Amino acid sequence: MYRYDQFDAQIVNDRVDQFRSQVDRRLSGDILEDEFKPLRLQNGVYLQLHAYMLRVAIPYGQLDSAKMRKLGVIARDFDRGYGHMTTRQNIQFNWVALKDIPDVLEQLAEVELHAIQTSGNCIRNTTSDHFAGATKDEIMDPRPWCEIIRQWSTFHPEFAFLPRKFKIAVTAAEHDRAAIRVHDIGLHMRKRGDQVGFEVHVGGGQGRTPVIATMVNEFVPEAELLDYLEAIMRVYNRFGRRDNKYKARIKILVTETGAEEFTRLVQEEYAAQHDAEKIDLPQAEIDRIHAYFAPPAFADKPATSDAFERAKAADSKFATWAGVNLHPHKVDGYTSVTISLKPIGGLAGDATDSQMMVMAHLAETYGFDDIRVTHAQNVVLPHIALDDLYDVYRELDAAGMSTANESLITDMIVCPGLDYCNLANARSIPVGQEIQKVFADGDYERDIGKLHINISGCINACGHHHVGHIGILGVDRKGEEFYQISLGGRADEKARVGDIMGKALKFDEVPGAVKTIVDTYRGLRTNSDEKFIDTLERVGHEPFKEAIYAAD
């Protein structure tokens, strides 16, 4: 994890002081809300349905115990006792009083956190694979390059006022867990011999116009990456729409220009860069940042653990959890643990202040002080010894965080919806809770297997409904909430946008429709190992559509 130097600390502390003055002026009435809006957005403060919301940046989703404890303190002292993990690997506090936000920012600065560039038309938090540095299937750790991109993009004078918000994701694993193809820029690390580089995808995004990104370059060497990113950003800044916010994202520019012409414009811009414009990124600097992400001092352990096997044999609930929420580690004797923040009937992505303290303790005691927030609104402890796993599980269980559903049907991505957001058309949280009840039986859920449901309360798609295997979108029909269902979306290396099945359904019809879809799949799959998305792609959408609307 990168650590602040004296310049980072000074910049963040100065920003806190500046914003404190701006908040004082707003509270005194010296400036009005319209005048305050651009100032608060630059500091991660939104005005939502009921209150101001503060979004805190968690670069590439990585925390340590000190940071997590501080977030717990803020949840306890300034919010209503919880925080909400987001799909950009950040955390949001939904009930912080405006007068307290400068104090919150000051406390965040004490542990090298801030809210800079978490809102506004700028380059947002760079996201990555939540198993980065731990997983067997990556060619190398992508986090150093996420950090390099973060440093390059923060306060970049050319890109502070883009046509629209801008999101970058980086992965280094063949299986894409960072959803790079639905980002404005998605980077997939590759190797050619001994040379490291990036496959560059541009123009992905969701919202009212979902688009899968176009690959514009198969291989950009690492030393040239920032110059190439600058070329992309300059083309976007020059040609991106500013007259219509609904057509301002780079995905619209790429679509309307055409992939071939957009690629040509980028190459032209890249070739036109003068030597004085080139970013000097010496290997020594790359090595310095990589050193901050050196692997922990793992103990030499066998691949299996007698203590782990005994615990599974003695505790069936633990065995079930271990069969679902663990991910293979690149070092023998270790595993990566997903802490599900999706208990049945709970609020997806929410963690209480006491739960944050537990996660901090577990990371500090058992996990090399490393914590990750996932884009699926969960938390990961990436480095846990198999010998310690049962102790970790028991603490999670006591804190209400032992739900065994990672990537199963009740592990849904759910936006805040109309319960919090002033942009929403419909509620998302209650729909998700009702669907969870249908699949609350663990044996039933595990028989279904891997299946991603994503729910959004409006067309802005904060719940990523377009790329859910089952996507649910809330829409308003003359003051009544209806929900469109789509099938076949995916955000991985085979990314695609789901297809809408038919007419929207009423709130109380949705859980039954989802059950119908699932049971149709169970009747069509070739065996219990065939995943929902594979069955759907094999047989097509028609059997599911007929099943949903059979009564019409």
Long-range contacts (C-beta under 8 A, 24 or more apart in sequence): 1-62, 1-64, 1-292, 1-293, 1-370, 2-59, 2-147, 2-150, 2-289, 2-292, 2-293, 3-112, 3-292, 4-112, 8-112, 9-109, 9-112, 11-155, 12-109, 12-112, 12-114, 12-116, 13-109, 15-43, 15-105, 15-114, 15-116, 16-102, 16-105, 16-106, 16-109, 19-43, 19-101, 19-102, 19-105, 20-102, 20-106, 23-98, 23-99, 23-101, 23-102, 26-98, 27-98, 27-99, 38-120, 41-119, 41-120, 42-116, 42-117, 42-119, 42-120, 43-101, 43-105, 43-115, 43-116, 44-114, 44-115, 44-116, 44-117, 44-118, 44-119, 45-98, 45-101, 45-115, 45-119, 46-119, 47-422, 48-94, 48-416, 48-420, 48-421, 48-422, 49-418, 49-419, 49-420, 49-421, 49-422, 49-424, 50-95, 50-420, 51-94, 51-95, 51-96, 51-97, 52-96, 52-97, 52-98, 52-101, 53-92, 53-93, 53-94, 53-96, 53-420, 54-92, 54-93, 54-96, 54-101, 54-104, 54-115, 55-86, 55-90, 55-91, 55-92, 55-115, 55-118, 55-119, 56-90, 56-91, 56-92, 56-93, 56-108, 56-113, 56-114, 56-115, 56-118, 57-90, 57-113, 57-114, 57-115, 57-116, 57-117, 57-118, 57-125, 58-89, 58-90, 58-91, 58-113, 58-125, 58-373, 59-125, 59-126, 59-146, 59-147, 59-150, 60-89, 60-125, 60-126, 60-127, 60-128, 60-132, 60-143, 60-146, 60-147, 60-150, 60-170, 61-89, 61-127, 61-128, 61-130, 61-372, 61-373, 61-374, 61-375, 62-143, 62-370, 62-371, 62-372, 63-363, 63-371, 63-372, 63-373, 64-363, 64-369, 64-370, 64-371, 65-360, 65-361, 65-363, 65-364, 65-369, 65-371, 66-111, 66-360, 67-111, 67-112, 67-113, 67-371, 68-356, 68-357, 68-359, 68-360, 68-363, 68-371, 69-356, 69-357, 69-360, 70-107, 70-108, 70-110, 70-111, 70-113, 71-113, 71-356, 72-353, 72-354, 72-355, 72-356, 72-357, 72-360, 73-107, 73-353, 74-104, 74-107, 74-108, 75-351, 75-352, 75-353, 75-356, 76-353, 78-103, 78-104, 81-352, 81-353, 82-350, 82-351, 82-352, 82-353, 83-350, 83-351, 83-353, 83-356, 84-347, 84-349, 84-350, 84-416, 85-341, 85-349, 85-350, 85-351, 85-373, 85-374, 85-377, 85-378, 85-379, 86-349, 86-373, 86-377, 87-375, 87-376, 87-377, 87-413, 87-462, 87-463, 87-464, 88-124, 88-125, 88-127, 88-167, 88-375, 89-125, 89-127, 89-128, 89-130, 89-372, 89-373, 89-374, 89-375, 90-118, 90-125, 90-373, 91-373, 94-416, 94-420, 116-154, 116-155, 117-153, 117-154, 119-165, 120-165, 121-161, 121-162, 121-163, 121-164, 121-165, 121-166, 122-153, 122-159, 122-160, 122-161, 122-162, 122-165, 122-166, 123-153, 123-156, 123-159, 123-162, 123-166, 123-167, 123-168, 123-233, 124-165, 124-166, 124-167, 124-168, 125-150, 126-150, 126-153, 126-168, 126-169, 126-170, 127-167, 127-168, 127-169, 127-170, 127-178, 127-183, 127-375, 128-169, 128-170, 128-171, 128-178, 129-171, 129-172, 129-173, 129-177, 129-178, 130-177, 130-372, 130-373, 130-374, 130-375, 130-380, 130-382, 131-173, 131-177, 131-327, 131-336, 131-372, 131-380, 131-382, 132-172, 132-372, 133-293, 133-295, 133-382, 134-327, 134-329, 134-330, 134-334, 134-336, 134-382, 134-383, 135-173, 135-327, 135-328, 135-329, 135-330, 135-336, 136-328, 136-329, 136-330, 137-173, 137-174, 137-175, 138-171, 138-172, 138-173, 138-189, 139-172, 139-173, 139-189, 139-190, 139-191, 140-172, 140-189, 140-191, 140-196, 141-172, 141-290, 141-293, 142-170, 142-171, 142-172, 142-187, 142-189, 143-293, 144-286, 144-289, 144-290, 144-292, 144-293, 145-170, 145-187, 145-189, 145-198, 145-222, 145-225, 146-170, 147-289, 147-292, 147-293, 148-225, 148-226, 148-281, 148-286, 148-289, 149-226, 149-229, 152-226, 152-229, 152-279, 158-230, 158-233, 158-234, 158-237, 159-233, 159-237, 162-233, 162-236, 162-237, 162-240, 163-236, 163-237, 163-240, 163-241, 163-242, 163-248, 163-249, 164-240, 164-245, 164-248, 164-249, 164-250, 165-249, 166-233, 166-236, 166-250, 167-205, 168-229, 170-198, 174-493, 175-492, 175-493, 176-491, 176-492, 176-493, 176-495, 177-375, 177-492, 178-375, 179-375, 179-464, 179-467, 179-491, 179-492, 179-495, 180-204, 180-213, 181-212, 181-213, 181-491, 181-493, 181-495, 182-206, 182-210, 182-212, 182-213, 182-464, 182-466, 182-467, 182-491, 182-495, 183-213, 184-249, 184-250, 184-251, 185-213, 185-229, 185-232, 185-250, 186-213, 187-225, 190-218, 190-219, 192-219, 195-221, 195-222, 196-221, 196-222, 197-221, 197-222, 197-225, 198-222, 198-225, 200-228, 200-232, 202-232, 202-250, 202-254, 202-262, 202-266, 203-250, 203-251, 203-253, 203-254, 203-255, 203-259, 203-262, 204-251, 204-495, 205-249, 205-250, 205-251, 206-461, 206-464, 206-465, 206-466, 206-467, 207-249, 207-459, 207-460, 207-461, 208-246, 208-459, 208-460, 208-461, 209-246, 209-249, 209-251, 209-252, 209-255, 210-461, 210-466, 210-467, 210-497, 211-251, 211-254, 211-255, 211-497, 212-495, 212-496, 212-497, 213-251, 213-254, 213-495, 214-254, 214-259, 214-262, 214-263, 216-259, 216-262, 216-263, 216-266, 217-263, 217-266, 222-286, 223-281, 223-283, 223-286, 225-281, 226-279, 226-281, 227-270, 227-273, 227-277, 227-278, 227-279, 228-266, 228-270, 230-273, 230-277, 230-279, 231-266, 231-267, 231-269, 231-270, 231-273, 232-266, 232-269, 234-269, 235-262, 235-265, 235-266, 235-269, 239-265, 295-331, 296-368, 296-370, 296-383, 297-368, 298-331, 298-333, 298-334, 298-383, 299-333, 299-385, 300-333, 301-331, 301-332, 301-333, 301-334, 301-385, 301-386, 301-387, 302-332, 302-333, 303-332, 303-333, 304-386, 305-333, 305-385, 305-386, 305-387, 305-389, 307-386, 307-387, 307-390, 308-386, 308-387, 308-389, 308-390, 311-389, 311-390, 311-393, 315-390, 317-397, 317-402, 317-404, 318-390, 318-393, 320-404, 320-442, 320-446, 321-393, 321-402, 321-404, 322-389, 322-393, 323-404, 324-404, 324-405, 324-406, 324-407, 324-408, 324-446, 325-404, 325-405, 325-406, 326-389, 327-380, 329-382, 329-383, 331-383, 333-385, 333-386, 333-387, 334-383, 334-384, 334-385, 334-386, 335-384, 335-386, 335-389, 336-380, 336-381, 336-382, 336-383, 336-384, 337-367, 337-380, 337-381, 337-382, 337-384, 337-389, 337-392, 338-374, 338-378, 338-379, 338-380, 338-406, 339-378, 339-379, 339-380, 339-381, 339-396, 339-401, 340-378, 340-401, 340-403, 340-404, 340-405, 340-406, 340-411, 341-377, 341-378, 341-379, 341-401, 342-377, 342-378, 342-403, 342-405, 342-410, 342-411, 342-412, 342-436, 343-400, 343-401, 343-403, 344-403, 344-410, 344-436, 344-437, 344-440, 345-433, 345-436, 345-437, 346-433, 347-429, 348-377, 348-412, 348-413, 348-414, 348-429, 348-432, 349-377, 349-378, 349-414, 351-379, 354-399, 355-399, 355-400, 355-401, 358-395, 358-396, 358-399, 358-401, 359-401, 361-395, 362-392, 362-395, 362-396, 366-391, 366-392, 367-392, 376-407, 376-411, 376-413, 377-413, 377-414, 378-406, 378-411, 404-442, 405-445, 407-450, 407-452, 408-445, 408-446, 408-448, 408-449, 408-450, 408-451, 409-435, 409-439, 409-445, 409-448, 409-451, 409-453, 409-518, 410-435, 410-436, 410-439, 410-440, 410-445, 411-452, 412-436, 412-452, 412-453, 412-454, 412-455, 413-452, 413-453, 413-454, 413-455, 413-463, 413-464, 413-468, 414-454, 414-455, 414-463, 415-455, 415-456, 415-457, 415-462, 415-463, 416-457, 416-462, 417-455, 417-456, 417-457, 417-458, 417-463, 417-474, 418-457, 418-474, 418-481, 421-457, 421-458, 421-462, 423-458, 423-460, 424-457, 424-458, 424-474, 425-457, 425-458, 425-459, 425-474, 425-475, 425-476, 425-481, 426-457, 426-458, 426-474, 426-475, 426-476, 426-481, 426-482, 426-483, 427-457, 427-474, 427-481, 427-507, 428-455, 428-456, 428-457, 428-463, 428-474, 430-507, 431-455, 431-472, 431-474, 431-483, 431-507, 431-510, 431-511, 434-510, 434-511, 435-510, 435-511, 435-514, 437-511, 438-511, 438-512, 438-514, 438-515, 439-515, 439-518, 447-522, 447-528, 448-518, 448-521, 448-522, 448-532, 449-528, 449-529, 449-531, 449-532, 450-531, 450-532, 450-533, 451-518, 451-531, 451-532, 451-533, 452-490, 453-514, 454-489, 464-491, 465-489, 465-498, 466-497, 466-498, 467-491, 467-495, 467-496, 467-497, 467-498, 468-498, 469-498, 469-532, 469-533, 469-536, 470-498, 470-514, 470-517, 471-498, 472-510, 472-514, 475-504, 477-504, 480-506, 481-506, 481-507, 482-506, 482-507, 483-507, 483-510, 485-510, 485-513, 485-514, 485-517, 485-548, 487-517, 487-536, 487-541, 487-544, 488-533, 488-536, 488-537, 488-541, 490-533, 499-541, 501-541, 501-544, 501-545, 501-548, 501-549, 502-545, 502-548, 502-549, 503-549, 513-548, 516-547, 516-548, 517-544, 517-547, 517-548, 520-544, 520-547
